[in-house]
Amino acid sequence: MKIAVIFDNMLYGGIERVGISYVKMMQQMGHEVDVIVLDPRVEDIINELSDANVRIKNLKRSHCPDHYWKIVKKWWWGKYIFPSCYLLLSVSLFFQKIFKRVSEKYDVAIAFSGHINDLTYVAKKFVKADKTIAWIHGARYSYNLYSLGFEFLHKKIDLLISLSDMGNVECDTINGYKRKIKKVYNPIYIKGNEIDEERVKALQEEHGEFLLMIGRIGVDKDHKTVIRAMKVLNEKYGHKNKILFVGDGPLRGEAEECVREEGMEEFVIFEGTRKDVQNYYKAAKLFVHSSPLEGLPTVLLEAMSFGLPVVATDSMPGVREILGNSEFGEICGVADSYDMAEKIDKLLLNEELREIFIQKGMERLKDFAPEKIEKELEKILNG
């Protein structure tokens, strides 16, 4: 089977990492996979696709007509501007298709990032395929709340892959029709990366029993809540643990400024982007996650696979999809640094509870085993 997998971009991020895992899985299943990236500004993570035929096709979100549905509800004058804007961009998109489409024919085309431009690329037939699929990396309703453009593009896709069932029935009821949608979890592979025991020992010697957060430093991760929680943990509960932030991003400067304002320079360490994240997981005492909204945060599963107890904000729908109702880890309020500090304190002091979460976490991981996901994926591709 010949498959095209389309990405919005190829930067260091959760969607890209999971997408690369799927590309490798499909190759191991014997399929021929081409990767199309719609932003030429790529990072080194693209080198992990060396076994695939990778093409760069520049299609910005701002060039896609459905990107502008959001102005209709954002500004009162949006409904007057939108029709003309949509028409002009649709004409422009028609001519872009002539130069940016792929000539090969595919059995399946997948909009994996699930953003406006890769959805447009697949839904508007920039790539010819017998079957089209799009991944939804969050609750379907959250996409519709952000912009009606997602719903209009989803209607043109044959099958939607969701990481959670949350809100699907409500969306179908409100929209007046039922979309073909299937829930599939992300596979977890990170345990296959080799651990450098000397590096692990060095991290522990330098930082002690440290906490860990891994993720791009952007508005969708809310590092400031963690920084403030660390201050509460220090001043109210008397803990002197450090937290290491692994990752980089556009709001790193703001996060560093927040550290200075809170006087937490000694306890908050920025490690930047790291390729050896497995060593950090192995060395850490506890994993912290603070996103306000998540689809299926793979970092929680990765942390659990290394025997790390988890404290995570109740970011819908993904955290509860993994942790249940705090059955497999501690859940705290979104943007609530005091609640987060309380949950961290609880786990740091209670070794028995940490062990319970570690054991339960290992059981939960079976639902995300690559061999299980591979069987589900094969049914989808051949269905």
Residue pairs with C-beta under 8 A, 6 or more apart in sequence:
1 31
1 32
1 107
1 108
1 381
1 382
2 31
2 32
2 34
2 104
2 105
2 106
2 107
2 108
3 26
3 31
3 32
3 33
3 34
3 106
3 107
3 108
3 109
3 110
3 381
4 33
4 34
4 35
4 36
4 102
4 104
4 106
4 108
4 109
4 110
4 127
4 129
5 19
5 22
5 23
5 26
5 33
5 34
5 35
5 36
5 110
5 112
6 35
6 36
6 37
6 38
6 109
6 110
6 111
6 112
6 113
6 118
6 121
6 122
6 127
7 15
7 16
7 19
7 35
7 36
7 37
7 38
7 112
7 113
7 118
8 15
8 38
8 39
8 61
8 113
8 115
8 117
8 118
9 16
9 37
9 38
9 39
9 41
9 42
9 113
10 16
10 37
10 39
10 42
10 43
10 45
10 46
10 49
11 41
11 42
11 43
11 45
11 216
12 43
12 44
12 45
12 216
12 247
12 248
12 273
13 216
14 137
14 215
14 216
14 297
14 298
14 299
15 112
15 113
15 114
15 137
16 45
17 45
17 298
18 186
18 187
18 298
19 112
19 113
20 45
20 48
20 49
21 186
21 187
21 189
21 370
22 112
22 187
22 377
23 33
23 35
23 49
23 52
24 51
25 187
25 370
25 373
25 374
25 377
26 33
26 377
26 381
27 33
27 51
27 52
29 374
29 377
29 378
31 381
33 52
33 53
34 52
34 53
34 54
34 55
34 102
34 104
34 106
35 49
35 52
35 53
35 54
35 55
36 54
36 55
36 57
36 102
36 121
36 127
37 46
37 54
37 55
37 56
37 57
38 57
38 58
38 59
38 60
38 117
38 118
38 121
39 56
39 58
39 60
40 56
40 58
42 56
46 54
55 102
57 100
57 102
57 121
57 126
58 100
59 96
59 100
59 117
59 120
59 121
59 126
60 117
61 67
61 115
61 116
61 117
63 89
63 92
63 93
63 96
63 117
64 89
64 93
64 116
64 117
64 120
64 149
65 85
65 86
65 89
65 90
65 93
65 120
65 149
66 86
66 116
66 119
66 120
66 147
66 149
66 150
66 152
66 153
67 116
67 117
67 147
67 149
68 82
68 85
68 86
68 89
68 149
69 82
69 147
69 148
69 149
69 152
70 146
70 147
70 149
71 78
71 81
71 82
71 85
72 78
72 79
72 82
72 148
93 120
93 124
97 124
97 125
97 126
100 126
101 125
101 126
101 127
101 128
102 126
102 127
102 128
104 127
104 128
105 128
105 129
106 127
106 128
106 129
106 130
107 129
107 130
107 131
107 381
108 129
108 130
108 131
108 132
108 133
108 381
109 122
109 127
109 128
109 129
109 131
109 132
109 133
110 122
110 132
110 133
110 134
110 135
111 118
111 119
111 121
111 122
111 123
111 132
111 133
111 134
111 135
111 157
112 118
112 134
112 135
113 135
113 137
114 134
114 135
114 136
114 137
114 143
116 147
116 149
116 150
116 153
119 134
119 150
119 153
119 154
119 157
120 126
120 153
121 127
122 129
122 132
122 134
122 157
123 132
123 134
123 153
123 156
123 157
124 156
131 158
131 159
132 156
132 157
132 158
132 159
133 157
133 158
133 159
133 160
133 161
133 380
134 153
134 154
134 157
134 159
134 160
134 161
135 160
135 161
136 143
136 160
136 161
136 162
136 163
136 181
136 295
137 163
137 295
137 296
138 163
138 164
138 293
138 294
138 295
138 317
138 318
139 164
139 166
139 167
139 295
139 316
139 317
140 154
140 160
140 162
140 167
140 168
140 171
140 179
140 181
141 166
141 167
141 170
141 171
142 167
142 293
142 316
143 150
143 151
143 154
144 150
144 151
144 171
151 175
154 160
154 179
155 179
158 180
159 180
159 181
159 182
159 380
159 383
160 179
160 180
160 181
160 182
161 181
161 182
161 183
161 184
161 380
162 168
162 181
162 182
162 183
162 184
163 183
163 184
163 185
163 186
163 295
163 296
163 317
163 318
163 321
164 183
164 295
164 296
164 317
164 318
164 321
165 183
166 316
166 317
166 321
167 317
168 179
168 181
171 179
172 178
172 179
182 380
184 373
184 376
184 377
184 380
185 296
185 367
185 368
185 373
186 296
186 298
186 301
186 368
186 373
187 368
187 369
187 370
187 373
187 374
188 298
188 301
188 302
188 305
188 365
188 368
188 369
188 370
189 370
190 277
190 278
190 281
190 302
190 305
191 278
191 305
191 306
193 276
193 277
193 278
194 278
195 278
195 279
195 282
196 276
196 279
199 276
199 279
199 283
200 279
200 282
200 283
201 283
203 210
203 244
203 279
203 280
203 283
204 210
204 283
207 242
207 244
207 269
207 283
208 241
208 242
209 241
209 285
210 241
210 242
210 243
210 244
210 269
210 283
210 284
210 285
211 230
211 241
211 242
211 243
211 244
211 284
211 285
211 286
211 287
211 288
211 344
212 243
212 244
212 246
212 280
212 281
212 284
212 286
212 287
212 288
212 303
212 308
213 223
213 226
213 243
213 244
213 245
213 246
213 247
213 287
213 288
213 289
213 290
214 246
214 247
214 277
214 280
214 281
214 287
214 299
214 302
214 303
215 221
215 246
215 247
215 289
215 291
215 299
216 247
216 248
216 249
217 223
217 245
217 247
217 248
217 249
217 250
217 251
217 252
217 255
218 249
218 250
218 251
219 251
220 291
220 292
220 293
221 247
221 249
221 290
221 291
222 290
222 291
222 292
222 313
222 334
222 335
223 245
223 251
223 255
223 258
223 290
224 254
224 255
224 258
225 290
225 313
225 335
225 336
225 337
225 340
226 243
226 245
226 288
226 290
226 337
226 340
227 255
227 258
227 259
227 262
227 264
227 268
228 258
228 262
228 337
229 288
229 290
229 337
229 338
229 340
229 341
229 344
230 243
230 264
230 267
230 268
230 341
231 262
231 263
231 264
231 337
232 337
232 338
232 341
233 239
233 241
233 341
233 344
233 345
234 240
234 264
234 267
236 341
237 341
237 345
239 344
239 345
239 348
240 267
241 267
241 285
241 286
241 348
242 266
242 267
242 268
242 269
243 267
243 268
243 269
243 288
244 269
244 271
244 280
244 284
245 255
245 268
245 269
245 270
245 271
246 271
246 272
246 273
246 274
246 277
246 280
247 271
247 272
247 273
248 272
248 273
252 270
255 270
256 270
259 265
259 268
271 280
274 280
277 302
278 306
281 287
281 302
281 303
281 305
281 306
281 308
282 306
284 303
284 306
284 308
285 308
285 348
286 308
286 309
286 310
286 311
286 344
286 347
286 348
286 354
287 299
287 300
287 303
287 308
287 309
287 310
287 311
288 310
288 311
288 312
288 340
288 344
289 297
289 299
289 300
289 310
289 311
289 312
289 313
289 315
289 319
290 312
290 313
290 340
291 297
291 313
291 315
291 319
292 313
292 315
292 334
292 335
293 315
293 316
294 315
294 316
294 317
294 318
294 319
295 317
295 318
296 318
296 321
296 322
297 312
297 315
297 318
297 319
297 322
300 310
300 312
300 319
300 322
300 323
300 329
301 322
301 365
301 368
303 310
304 310
304 328
304 329
304 358
304 361
304 362
304 364
304 365
305 361
305 362
305 365
307 358
307 361
307 362
308 358
309 329
309 330
309 347
309 353
309 354
309 357
309 358
309 361
310 323
310 328
310 329
310 330
310 357
310 361
311 329
311 330
311 332
311 340
311 343
311 344
311 347
312 319
312 323
312 329
312 330
312 331
312 332
313 319
313 331
313 332
313 333
313 334
313 335
313 336
313 340
314 320
314 331
314 332
314 333
314 334
315 334
319 331
320 331
322 328
322 329
322 364
323 329
323 331
325 331
327 360
328 357
328 360
328 361
328 364
329 357
329 361
330 343
330 344
330 346
330 347
330 357
331 343
332 339
332 340
332 342
332 343
333 339
333 340
346 353
347 353
347 354
347 357
366 372
